[in-house]
Amino acid sequence: MREGHIESRAVCCSVLLLLLMLTRLVSAEVVERRGAQPPLEGNVFLIDDNAVTVRSASGATQVVPWDRVRDVQLDRHDPTLESRLETAERLWRGRSRLERGDSTLAEPLFERLFETYRGSTHETALVVAEGLLRCRLSRMANETAVVPALEVMRLRRAGVETTSYVSLDSILDPETGLCMLLPPVWIDDRALRAMERELAVYDAHDDNVLAIAAMYRRAARQQLGLEPIALGEQIDDDAVQHEAVKLLELILSVDDVDRPTAIVARSRLTGRLQTMESWSQGWARYALGSSLVNERKLDAQLSGLVHLLHLPASSRFRDQSYLAGLALSTAADALEKLDDAQGAHVLRAEILSRYPGHPVNRINTQYAQRAQ
């Protein structure tokens, strides 16, 4: 009798456990992912601005950022889910368009998302900031690329990672953290003034990125002919000594209003050229060239032209099309001052031929119309 009672209780327990397992399977929540990745089933225990977090029956936890989410099926009502899924759709469309080379259609999506995610510290914020940065660099709108670049730097320094854009070329230098396609020189003065005002209130909550932002602001003010600014007391000495800040400081000092400072900077930068990475050497050559062509002595002007023409002439700088086109334009202006109108015309025609989408072509077109 006792053995039968024990056996009966065991059967009941087994049935209850089976029913519990079946209930859990029936009520399992599902996250459908983009691409070929299979759906995830389990307990969706966190939905926030960054991602959907799922815990499987085995206890494993997986975080799915919104640009990878197709749909979420819950066993409860979440009033934010519909709007988040709409955001997920925009994120996926922006990222996938950019990854297949369509930055024109991707940029408006990232532009709207950037103001929402700017200042956040998670993977989705990185996907948005880097997406917008890549789009603006693609159309050489470098004045509007600085703040997204600073956000990407801030997020990377905070340890945020993403698998998005791994199929594309890297745009951040691993040593300095700088965006290699964003030299501190620009074309559109109106956009540059807007950028300078935005940088005046930018706060990265990271001293190194704040110092980089301050250097870009200093470069903008220098180009606009405004009073120079100091880095400020809020930035500590370690940030001032960061490799990115030291490089920007040296490049900007080439055109310092204090002539002895400029001469020393030119000498130091020239001495470092052969040991620099291709991107930073391109920045340095442009800085040296655009400074030297404004000297009074002919040999200095010719040396400046050599530096400038290195950029479009050498395959080492093939990724620096923005800077190469700008170097050709600066060299053309210098030849005009040397009364070589034919040489200047040839260089401007070269920009139009090699870099048809370069924004400097608008300036050259206006110049040609005025000349007529």
Secondary structure as the mmCIF struct_conf table of DSSP 4:
data_model
#
loop_
_struct_conf.conf_type_id
_struct_conf.id
_struct_conf.beg_label_comp_id
_struct_conf.beg_label_asym_id
_struct_conf.beg_label_seq_id
_struct_conf.end_label_comp_id
_struct_conf.end_label_asym_id
_struct_conf.end_label_seq_id
HELX_RH_AL_P HELX_RH_AL_P1 ARG A 2 VAL A 26
TURN_TY1_P TURN_TY1_P1 SER A 27 SER A 27
STRN STRN1 GLU A 29 ARG A 33
BEND BEND1 ARG A 34 ARG A 34
TURN_TY1_P TURN_TY1_P2 GLY A 35 ALA A 36
HELX_LH_PP_P HELX_LH_PP_P1 GLN A 37 PRO A 39
STRN STRN2 LEU A 40 ILE A 47
BEND BEND2 ASP A 49 ASN A 50
STRN STRN3 ALA A 51 ARG A 55
TURN_TY1_P TURN_TY1_P3 ALA A 57 SER A 58
BEND BEND3 GLY A 59 GLY A 59
STRN STRN4 THR A 61 PRO A 65
HELX_RH_3T_P HELX_RH_3T_P1 TRP A 66 ARG A 68
STRN STRN5 VAL A 69 GLN A 73
BEND BEND4 ASP A 75 ARG A 76
TURN_TY1_P TURN_TY1_P4 PRO A 79 THR A 80
HELX_RH_AL_P HELX_RH_AL_P2 LEU A 81 GLU A 99
TURN_TY1_P TURN_TY1_P5 ARG A 100 GLY A 101
HELX_RH_AL_P HELX_RH_AL_P3 SER A 103 TYR A 117
TURN_TY1_P TURN_TY1_P6 ARG A 118 GLY A 119
BEND BEND5 HIS A 122 HIS A 122
HELX_RH_AL_P HELX_RH_AL_P4 GLU A 123 SER A 138
TURN_TY1_P TURN_TY1_P7 ARG A 139 MET A 140
HELX_RH_3T_P HELX_RH_3T_P2 ASN A 142 THR A 144
TURN_TY1_P TURN_TY1_P8 ALA A 145 ALA A 145
HELX_RH_AL_P HELX_RH_AL_P5 VAL A 146 ARG A 157
TURN_TY1_P TURN_TY1_P9 ALA A 158 GLY A 159
BEND BEND6 THR A 163 THR A 163
TURN_TY1_P TURN_TY1_P10 SER A 164 SER A 167
BEND BEND7 LEU A 168 LEU A 168
HELX_LH_PP_P HELX_LH_PP_P2 ASP A 169 SER A 170
STRN STRN6 LEU A 172 LEU A 172
TURN_TY1_P TURN_TY1_P11 PRO A 174 THR A 176
STRN STRN7 CYS A 179 CYS A 179
TURN_TY1_P TURN_TY1_P12 MET A 180 LEU A 181
BEND BEND8 PRO A 184 PRO A 184
BEND BEND9 ILE A 187 ILE A 187
HELX_RH_AL_P HELX_RH_AL_P6 ASP A 189 ALA A 200
TURN_TY1_P TURN_TY1_P13 VAL A 201 VAL A 201
BEND BEND10 HIS A 205 HIS A 205
HELX_RH_AL_P HELX_RH_AL_P7 ASP A 207 LEU A 224
TURN_TY1_P TURN_TY1_P14 GLY A 225 GLY A 225
HELX_LH_PP_P HELX_LH_PP_P3 LEU A 226 PRO A 228
TURN_TY1_P TURN_TY1_P15 GLU A 233 GLN A 234
BEND BEND11 ILE A 235 ILE A 235
HELX_RH_AL_P HELX_RH_AL_P8 ASP A 237 VAL A 240
TURN_TY1_P TURN_TY1_P16 GLN A 241 GLN A 241
BEND BEND12 HIS A 242 HIS A 242
HELX_RH_AL_P HELX_RH_AL_P9 GLU A 243 SER A 253
TURN_TY1_P TURN_TY1_P17 VAL A 254 ASP A 255
BEND BEND13 VAL A 257 ASP A 258
HELX_RH_AL_P HELX_RH_AL_P10 ARG A 259 ARG A 272
HELX_RH_3T_P HELX_RH_3T_P3 LEU A 273 THR A 275
BEND BEND14 MET A 276 MET A 276
HELX_RH_AL_P HELX_RH_AL_P11 SER A 278 LEU A 292
TURN_TY1_P TURN_TY1_P18 VAL A 293 ASN A 294
BEND BEND15 GLU A 295 LYS A 297
HELX_RH_AL_P HELX_RH_AL_P12 LEU A 298 ALA A 313
HELX_RH_3T_P HELX_RH_3T_P4 SER A 315 PHE A 317
TURN_TY1_P TURN_TY1_P19 ARG A 318 ASP A 319
HELX_RH_AL_P HELX_RH_AL_P13 SER A 321 LYS A 337
TURN_TY1_P TURN_TY1_P20 LEU A 338 ASP A 339
HELX_RH_AL_P HELX_RH_AL_P14 ALA A 341 ARG A 354
TURN_TY1_P TURN_TY1_P21 PRO A 356 GLY A 357
TURN_TY1_P TURN_TY1_P22 PRO A 359 PRO A 359
HELX_RH_AL_P HELX_RH_AL_P15 VAL A 360 ALA A 371
#
